[in-house]
Amino acid sequence: MKKLFGVDFGTGGCKATVIDPEGNILASAFEEYPSEHGRPGWSEQDPALWIDAFVNTVRSCRHQMSDGFDGLLGLAVTASTHNAVLLDEQGQVIRRCIMWNDQRSGDQCRRLKEDHGSAIFAIGMQMPTPTWTLPQLMWVKENEPENYAKIRRLLFTKDYVRSYVTGDFCTDVVDAQGSLLYDARSGCWSSELCGLIDLPLSVLPEIRKTKDIVGTVRREVAECTGLPEGLSVIAGCSDTAAEDFSAGAVNEGQIIIKLATAGNVNLVTNEANPHAKSFTYPYSVEGKWYTVTATNSCASAYRWMRDSLYGAEWAQCEKEGTDVYRLMDEQAASAELGCQGLIFHPYLLGERCPLFNPNARGDFFGVSMVHTKAHFARALLEGVAFSLYDCLQVLKEFTDSMEDIVIIGGGAKSPLWCQIVSDIFGLEVKLPEHAESSFGGALLAGVGVGVFANEMEAAKTCIRMKKTYLPNPENHAKYMKLFQIYKEVSELSAPVWEDLARFVEE
């Protein structure tokens, strides 16, 4: 049987998926790994954990299939973008990887905007925010000069893992764009942007197309994982680009709502539409672009609530073999719409669209004696959906069509959360049967090795919709009233966030 393999490295863990050429899942595995938050707004990961997770999930998938990896034709690795792994002359990791949701480089972003903002936007198509690799590296240069001086190679998350598999030194156009060191119009690294931080172009990887075969599985990795030695490996892309593709978004005007570690509302376009309040990327579908609007804390906020408020319930669910998130959803469903005035702002790691404020902080506003844990759980789901609705307003500048919307990500497993999103947006929302980055990566591997003629054929063959959520007009009207209060509280809080940031720094 022919097989295709995708392995994705999200912020919260690694997901591996094996499919057949009809899009049926043959095996899957997941392994969680932690982020380190040494200070408020900081987020780092140890790249060694990614390698361990790769090996473990690949082995797990092999054991799930009676014929193992017989018939496997191609592998793709995908991951969250912006995350630079810094390597020294011996190829060793210099420091933990600063992740895309890290907010420490706020001051660097301010200075980059003031001194070079127009030039950066003209070349990189984005304004500097702490999400991007350029200001992250600027922070390292200014605060850890001894580490910065050691840099001889730079790879992004998926490329670091793939390099372990094949030994290559390259990235794809999507991750290159995610660095803010790349000139997408010219298709090459920008000497002008790299010059802002004195970064030699020689440390940056070769840039390839997402579906290009860039190497094969090395013998040592084959012996460790069971993967066939010599298996073709494609360049891969960002998790978002793979996941949007896995949802069937291959045509201009399609919108994707992503409930993952971060939350995204993305729009597929035929050309680049740079905007100061969104992100612009080449797409995994060759010849297309996608515009991204994003909130930093989405499913990660629900995970934070699990860890912080549901410890006892989580332990009990572990004993019973049940899912604590399902319990949280059940409690949230028991609370009424609007939670009797309890509002959550999901700015646990600062915020991207549309605030672009690294000092933004989350809150539960309107707490009273009537509120229970169930109200807090539902308020969190509603608050994240409000933040995503805020993101949607930016995309309205680029499209009049809001009819072809799909919802994806781990949070989309919650029927309650999907319905809340549909009600707040006031729009019909479709849920694909399979829509994960690892699934999309497997499809892209199929395109790369020739199983599918192109991305359109892969989508037509393998992608199916499972459910459609219809908005309740009465609920939408109520949510719009609450959304105005949500916005007002956020705007009034902005000066206080700055006071809090100064207090923490003292």
C-alpha positions as CSV (number, residue, x, y, z in Angstrom):
1,M,0.0,0.0,0.0
2,K,1.3,3.5,-0.9
3,K,1.8,5.8,2.1
4,L,2.6,9.4,2.8
5,F,4.0,10.8,6.0
6,G,3.7,14.2,7.6
7,V,5.2,15.3,11.0
8,D,4.3,18.6,12.5
9,F,5.9,20.5,15.4
10,G,3.3,22.8,17.0
11,T,4.1,25.0,19.9
12,G,2.5,22.4,22.3
13,G,3.7,19.2,20.8
14,C,4.5,17.0,17.8
15,K,1.8,15.3,15.7
16,A,2.7,12.6,13.1
17,T,0.2,11.3,10.6
18,V,0.5,8.5,7.9
19,I,-2.1,8.6,5.1
20,D,-2.9,6.7,2.0
21,P,-3.3,8.4,-1.4
22,E,-7.1,8.7,-0.8
23,G,-6.6,10.7,2.4
24,N,-7.4,7.9,4.8
25,I,-5.4,8.0,8.1
26,L,-3.4,4.8,8.6
27,A,-1.5,5.9,11.8
28,S,-1.1,8.9,14.0
29,A,0.8,9.8,17.2
30,F,1.3,12.8,19.4
31,E,3.8,13.8,22.0
32,E,3.6,16.9,24.1
33,Y,6.6,19.1,25.1
34,P,6.8,22.2,27.3
35,S,7.8,25.8,26.7
36,E,9.9,27.6,29.2
37,H,8.5,31.0,30.5
38,G,11.5,32.4,32.5
39,R,9.9,35.8,32.7
40,P,6.5,37.3,31.9
41,G,6.1,37.4,28.1
42,W,9.1,35.0,27.5
43,S,8.6,31.7,25.6
44,E,11.5,29.4,24.8
45,Q,11.9,25.7,23.8
46,D,14.8,23.2,23.9
47,P,15.2,21.9,20.3
48,A,16.4,18.6,21.7
49,L,12.8,17.9,22.7
50,W,11.7,18.2,19.1
51,I,14.2,15.5,18.0
52,D,13.0,13.2,20.8
53,A,9.4,13.8,19.9
54,F,10.1,13.1,16.2
55,V,11.8,9.8,17.0
56,N,9.0,8.7,19.4
57,T,6.1,9.6,17.2
58,V,7.6,8.1,14.1
59,R,8.2,4.9,16.0
60,S,4.7,4.9,17.3
61,C,3.2,5.3,13.8
62,R,5.4,2.4,12.5
63,H,4.1,0.1,15.3
64,Q,0.5,0.9,14.5
65,M,0.7,-0.5,11.0
66,S,1.1,-4.3,10.5
67,D,3.3,-3.7,7.5
68,G,5.2,-0.8,9.1
69,F,6.6,1.7,6.6
70,D,6.3,-0.6,3.6
71,G,5.1,1.5,0.7
72,L,6.1,4.8,2.2
73,L,6.9,7.2,-0.6
74,G,7.6,10.6,1.0
75,L,8.0,12.6,4.2
76,A,7.3,16.3,5.0
77,V,8.1,18.1,8.2
78,T,6.2,21.2,9.2
79,A,6.3,23.5,12.2
80,S,5.4,26.9,13.7
81,T,7.4,29.6,11.9
82,H,9.6,32.5,13.2
83,N,11.5,30.2,15.6
84,A,15.3,30.5,14.9
85,V,17.6,27.7,16.1
86,L,21.1,29.2,16.4
87,L,24.0,26.8,15.7
88,D,27.7,27.3,16.4
89,E,30.7,26.2,14.3
90,Q,30.3,22.6,15.5
91,G,26.6,22.6,14.6
92,Q,25.6,22.6,18.3
93,V,22.6,24.6,19.6
94,I,23.8,27.8,21.2
95,R,20.8,28.6,23.3
96,R,17.1,27.6,23.7
97,C,15.0,28.7,20.8
98,I,13.1,31.9,21.2
99,M,9.5,31.1,20.1
100,W,7.1,33.0,17.9
101,N,4.9,33.9,20.9
102,D,7.8,35.4,22.9
103,Q,7.3,39.1,23.6
104,R,10.7,40.2,25.0
105,S,11.8,42.1,21.8
106,G,9.2,44.9,22.2
107,D,11.8,47.6,22.7
108,Q,13.8,46.4,19.6
109,C,10.6,46.5,17.6
110,R,9.9,50.0,18.6
111,R,13.3,51.2,17.6
112,L,13.2,49.2,14.3
113,K,9.9,50.9,13.5
114,E,11.1,54.4,14.4
115,D,14.4,54.1,12.5
116,H,13.7,51.7,9.6
117,G,9.9,51.0,9.6
118,S,9.1,52.0,6.0
119,A,12.1,50.2,4.6
120,I,11.4,47.0,6.5
121,F,7.8,47.0,5.4
122,A,8.7,47.8,1.8
123,I,11.1,44.8,1.7
124,G,9.7,42.3,4.2
125,M,6.0,43.2,3.8
126,Q,5.5,43.3,7.5
127,M,6.0,45.7,10.4
128,P,8.3,44.6,13.1
129,T,6.6,42.9,16.1
130,P,8.1,40.5,18.6
131,T,6.8,37.6,16.5
132,W,9.5,38.0,13.9
133,T,13.0,36.6,13.8
134,L,14.6,39.9,13.0
135,P,13.8,41.6,16.3
136,Q,14.3,38.4,18.2
137,L,17.9,38.2,16.9
138,M,18.4,41.9,17.6
139,W,17.5,41.2,21.2
140,V,20.1,38.4,21.3
141,K,22.7,40.6,19.8
142,E,22.1,43.3,22.4
143,N,21.6,41.2,25.5
144,E,23.7,38.1,24.7
145,P,26.5,39.3,22.5
146,E,28.7,36.2,23.3
147,N,25.9,34.0,21.9
148,Y,25.3,36.1,18.9
149,A,29.0,36.0,18.0
150,K,28.9,32.2,17.9
151,I,26.2,32.0,15.2
152,R,27.4,30.1,12.2
153,R,24.1,28.6,11.0
154,L,20.5,29.5,11.5
155,L,17.6,27.1,10.9
156,F,13.9,27.3,11.7
157,T,12.1,24.6,13.7
158,K,11.0,22.3,10.8
159,D,14.4,22.8,9.1
160,Y,16.3,21.9,12.2
161,V,14.4,18.6,12.6
162,R,14.5,17.9,8.9
163,S,18.3,18.6,8.9
164,Y,18.6,15.9,11.6
165,V,16.8,13.5,9.2
166,T,18.6,14.3,5.9
167,G,21.6,16.5,6.7
168,D,20.5,19.3,4.4
169,F,20.8,23.0,5.1
170,C,17.8,24.8,3.6
171,T,14.4,26.3,4.3
172,D,11.3,27.0,2.2
173,V,9.8,30.3,1.0
174,V,7.1,30.4,3.8
175,D,9.6,30.1,6.7
176,A,11.9,32.5,4.9
177,Q,9.1,35.1,4.8
178,G,8.4,34.4,8.5
179,S,11.9,35.7,9.4
180,L,11.6,39.3,8.3
181,L,15.0,38.8,6.7
182,Y,13.7,37.9,3.3
183,D,12.8,39.8,0.2
184,A,9.8,38.0,-1.1
185,R,9.6,40.0,-4.3
186,S,13.2,39.1,-5.3
187,G,13.0,35.6,-3.8
188,C,16.2,35.9,-1.8
189,W,17.6,36.9,1.6
190,S,17.7,40.7,2.0
191,S,21.2,42.1,2.6
192,E,19.5,45.3,3.7
193,L,17.4,43.7,6.4
194,C,20.2,41.4,7.6
195,G,22.5,44.4,7.7
196,L,20.3,46.0,10.3
197,I,21.6,43.4,12.8
198,D,25.0,42.7,11.1
199,L,23.9,39.1,10.3
200,P,26.1,37.5,7.7
201,L,24.0,36.1,4.8
202,S,26.3,33.0,5.0
203,V,24.6,31.8,8.2
204,L,21.2,31.6,6.4
205,P,19.9,28.4,4.7
206,E,19.3,27.9,1.0
207,I,15.7,28.8,0.0
208,R,13.6,26.1,-1.8
209,K,10.0,25.6,-2.8
210,T,7.7,23.9,-0.2
211,K,7.3,20.7,-2.3
212,D,10.9,20.4,-3.5
213,I,12.7,17.2,-2.5
214,V,15.6,18.4,-0.5
215,G,17.1,15.2,0.8
216,T,16.6,11.6,1.9
217,V,16.6,9.8,5.2
218,R,20.1,9.1,6.5
219,R,21.1,5.6,7.6
220,E,21.5,6.6,11.3
221,V,18.0,8.0,11.4
222,A,16.6,5.0,9.5
223,E,18.1,2.7,12.1
224,C,16.8,4.8,15.0
225,T,13.2,5.3,13.7
226,G,12.4,2.5,11.3
227,L,12.0,5.0,8.4
228,P,13.3,3.6,5.1
229,E,16.8,4.7,4.3
230,G,16.8,6.9,1.3
231,L,13.2,8.0,1.6
232,S,12.5,11.3,-0.2
233,V,11.9,14.3,2.1
234,I,10.4,17.5,0.9
235,A,11.2,21.0,2.2
236,G,7.9,21.4,4.0
237,C,6.5,24.7,5.2
238,S,4.9,26.4,8.2
239,D,2.2,24.6,10.2
240,T,-0.3,27.2,9.3
241,A,0.4,26.9,5.5
242,A,0.1,23.1,5.8
243,E,-3.0,23.2,8.0
244,D,-4.8,25.7,5.8
245,F,-4.0,23.4,2.8
246,S,-5.3,20.4,4.7
247,A,-8.6,22.2,5.1
248,G,-9.0,22.4,1.4
249,A,-8.2,26.1,1.1
250,V,-6.7,26.3,-2.4
251,N,-8.8,29.1,-4.0
252,E,-8.8,32.8,-3.7
253,G,-11.2,34.1,-1.1
254,Q,-11.4,31.1,1.1
255,I,-11.1,31.9,4.9
256,I,-9.6,29.6,7.5
257,I,-10.2,30.0,11.3
258,K,-7.6,28.2,13.3
259,L,-8.1,27.3,17.0
260,A,-4.6,26.1,17.9
261,T,-2.0,27.2,20.3
262,A,-2.4,30.6,18.7
263,G,-5.6,31.6,16.9
264,N,-5.6,32.6,13.2
265,V,-8.1,34.0,10.7
266,N,-6.5,33.6,7.3
267,L,-7.4,34.5,3.8
268,V,-6.1,32.9,0.6
269,T,-5.3,35.4,-2.2
270,N,-3.8,35.4,-5.7
271,E,-1.3,38.1,-4.9
272,A,0.4,39.7,-1.9
273,N,-1.6,42.2,0.1
274,P,0.9,43.7,2.6
275,H,-0.9,45.5,5.5
276,A,0.4,47.0,8.8
277,K,-2.2,45.0,10.8
278,S,-1.8,41.6,9.2
279,F,1.0,39.2,8.0
280,T,1.6,38.3,4.4
281,Y,3.1,35.0,3.3
282,P,3.7,32.9,0.1
283,Y,1.3,29.9,0.4
284,S,2.0,26.2,0.3
285,V,-0.1,26.1,-2.8
286,E,2.3,27.4,-5.4
287,G,1.3,30.7,-7.0
288,K,-1.0,31.7,-4.1
289,W,-0.5,33.9,-1.0
290,Y,-2.3,34.1,2.3
291,T,-3.0,36.9,4.6
292,V,-2.8,36.1,8.3
293,T,-4.4,37.8,11.3
294,A,-3.7,36.2,14.6
295,T,-4.2,36.2,18.3
296,N,-1.3,34.9,20.4
297,S,-3.2,32.8,23.0
298,C,-6.0,30.5,21.8
299,A,-5.9,26.8,22.7
300,S,-2.9,27.7,24.8
301,A,-5.2,29.8,27.0
302,Y,-7.5,26.8,27.5
303,R,-4.4,24.8,28.3
304,W,-3.4,27.4,30.8
305,M,-6.8,27.2,32.4
306,R,-6.5,23.4,32.6
307,D,-3.1,23.7,34.3
308,S,-4.0,26.6,36.6
309,L,-7.7,26.0,37.6
310,Y,-8.5,22.4,36.8
311,G,-5.6,20.5,38.4
312,A,-7.8,18.3,40.6
313,E,-10.2,17.5,37.8
314,W,-7.3,16.8,35.4
315,A,-5.8,14.3,37.9
316,Q,-9.2,12.6,38.3
317,C,-9.7,12.4,34.6
318,E,-6.3,10.9,34.2
319,K,-7.2,8.1,36.7
320,E,-10.5,7.5,34.9
321,G,-9.0,7.6,31.4
322,T,-11.3,10.5,30.4
323,D,-10.6,13.9,28.8
324,V,-10.4,16.9,31.1
325,Y,-11.1,19.2,28.2
326,R,-14.4,17.5,27.6
327,L,-15.2,18.0,31.2
328,M,-14.3,21.7,30.9
329,D,-16.5,22.0,27.8
330,E,-19.4,20.4,29.6
331,Q,-19.1,22.9,32.4
332,A,-18.8,25.8,29.9
333,A,-21.9,24.6,28.1
334,S,-23.8,24.7,31.4
335,A,-23.2,28.5,31.7
336,E,-25.4,30.9,29.8
337,L,-24.3,33.0,26.8
338,G,-22.3,36.0,28.0
339,C,-21.6,34.4,31.4
340,Q,-23.7,37.0,33.2
341,G,-21.3,39.8,32.2
342,L,-17.9,37.9,32.7
343,I,-15.5,38.8,29.8
344,F,-12.1,37.3,29.1
345,H,-9.3,39.0,27.2
346,P,-6.8,36.3,26.0
347,Y,-3.7,38.4,26.0
348,L,-1.7,36.0,28.1
349,L,1.4,36.5,25.9
350,G,0.9,40.0,24.7
351,E,-1.1,40.4,21.6
352,R,-0.7,40.5,17.8
353,C,-3.7,41.5,15.6
354,P,-5.0,44.1,15.8
355,L,-3.3,45.5,19.0
356,F,0.4,44.6,18.3
357,N,1.2,45.3,21.9
358,P,3.7,43.0,23.7
359,N,2.6,44.5,27.0
360,A,-1.0,43.6,26.6
361,R,-2.2,41.3,29.4
362,G,-5.2,39.0,29.8
363,D,-8.0,39.5,32.3
364,F,-11.4,38.3,33.5
365,F,-13.5,41.4,33.7
366,G,-16.8,41.7,35.4
367,V,-16.3,39.1,38.1
368,S,-19.0,38.9,40.7
369,M,-20.3,36.5,43.4
370,V,-22.6,34.8,40.9
371,H,-19.7,33.4,38.9
372,T,-18.6,29.8,39.0
373,K,-15.8,27.9,37.4
374,A,-18.2,27.0,34.6
375,H,-18.6,30.7,33.8
376,F,-14.9,31.2,33.7
377,A,-14.5,28.3,31.3
378,R,-17.2,29.6,28.9
379,A,-15.9,33.2,29.2
380,L,-12.5,32.0,28.0
381,L,-14.0,30.3,24.9
382,E,-16.0,33.4,24.2
383,G,-13.1,35.8,24.8
384,V,-10.8,33.9,22.3
385,A,-13.6,34.0,19.8
386,F,-14.0,37.7,20.3
387,S,-10.3,38.2,19.6
388,L,-10.6,36.2,16.4
389,Y,-13.6,38.3,15.4
390,D,-11.4,41.3,15.9
391,C,-8.9,39.8,13.5
392,L,-11.7,39.2,10.9
393,Q,-12.3,42.9,10.7
394,V,-8.9,43.4,9.2
395,L,-9.5,40.8,6.4
396,K,-12.7,42.6,5.4
397,E,-10.4,45.2,3.7
398,F,-9.3,42.4,1.2
399,T,-12.5,40.5,0.4
400,D,-16.3,41.0,0.2
401,S,-16.9,37.2,0.4
402,M,-17.5,35.6,3.8
403,E,-19.2,32.5,2.6
404,D,-16.4,29.9,2.3
405,I,-15.1,29.5,5.9
406,V,-13.6,26.4,7.4
407,I,-12.5,25.9,11.1
408,I,-9.4,23.9,12.0
409,G,-7.0,23.2,14.9
410,G,-7.1,21.3,18.1
411,G,-9.8,23.6,19.5
412,A,-12.1,22.7,16.6
413,K,-12.6,19.3,18.3
414,S,-14.9,21.2,20.7
415,P,-18.4,21.5,19.2
416,L,-19.2,24.1,21.8
417,W,-16.2,26.3,20.8
418,C,-17.1,25.9,17.1
419,Q,-20.7,27.0,17.7
420,I,-19.6,30.0,19.8
421,V,-17.3,31.0,16.9
422,S,-20.1,30.7,14.4
423,D,-22.5,32.6,16.6
424,I,-20.0,35.5,17.2
425,F,-19.0,35.7,13.6
426,G,-22.6,35.4,12.4
427,L,-21.4,33.1,9.6
428,E,-21.7,29.5,8.5
429,V,-18.5,27.6,9.4
430,K,-17.5,24.2,8.0
431,L,-15.4,21.6,9.8
432,P,-13.2,19.3,7.6
433,E,-12.9,15.6,8.3
434,H,-9.1,15.9,8.7
435,A,-7.5,19.2,9.1
436,E,-4.1,19.2,10.8
437,S,-0.7,20.3,9.8
438,S,0.7,16.8,9.7
439,F,-2.2,15.7,7.4
440,G,-1.5,18.7,5.1
441,G,2.2,17.9,5.2
442,A,1.5,14.3,4.1
443,L,-0.5,15.7,1.2
444,L,2.3,18.1,0.2
445,A,4.7,15.2,0.4
446,G,2.5,13.4,-2.1
447,V,2.6,16.4,-4.4
448,G,6.4,16.5,-4.1
449,V,7.0,12.9,-4.9
450,G,4.5,12.8,-7.7
451,V,1.6,10.9,-6.2
452,F,-0.6,13.9,-7.0
453,A,-0.2,16.1,-10.1
454,N,-0.5,19.3,-8.1
455,E,-2.0,20.7,-4.9
456,M,-5.5,21.0,-6.4
457,E,-5.6,17.3,-7.2
458,A,-4.5,16.4,-3.7
459,A,-7.2,18.6,-2.2
460,K,-9.9,17.3,-4.5
461,T,-8.9,13.6,-3.8
462,C,-8.4,13.7,-0.1
463,I,-10.2,16.5,1.7
464,R,-13.8,16.1,2.9
465,M,-16.1,18.2,5.2
466,K,-17.5,16.5,8.3
467,K,-19.9,19.1,9.8
468,T,-21.3,22.6,9.2
469,Y,-22.1,25.0,12.1
470,L,-24.9,27.5,11.5
471,P,-25.1,30.8,13.4
472,N,-28.0,31.6,15.7
473,P,-29.1,35.1,14.7
474,E,-30.4,35.9,18.3
475,N,-27.1,34.7,19.8
476,H,-25.1,36.8,17.3
477,A,-27.0,40.0,18.2
478,K,-26.3,39.4,21.9
479,Y,-22.6,38.7,21.2
480,M,-22.3,41.9,19.2
481,K,-23.4,43.9,22.3
482,L,-20.9,42.1,24.4
483,F,-18.2,42.5,21.8
484,Q,-18.5,46.3,22.1
485,I,-17.9,46.1,25.8
486,Y,-15.0,43.7,25.2
487,K,-13.4,46.3,22.9
488,E,-14.0,49.2,25.3
489,V,-12.4,47.4,28.2
490,S,-9.4,46.5,26.0
491,E,-8.9,50.1,24.9
492,L,-9.3,51.5,28.4
493,S,-6.8,49.0,29.7
494,A,-3.9,49.9,27.3
495,P,-2.3,52.6,29.6
496,V,-2.6,50.2,32.6
497,W,-0.7,47.5,30.7
498,E,2.2,49.9,30.3
499,D,2.2,50.6,34.0
500,L,2.2,46.9,34.8
501,A,5.1,46.3,32.4
502,R,7.1,49.0,34.2
503,F,6.3,47.6,37.6
504,V,7.5,44.1,36.5
505,E,10.7,45.5,35.1
506,E,11.6,47.3,38.4
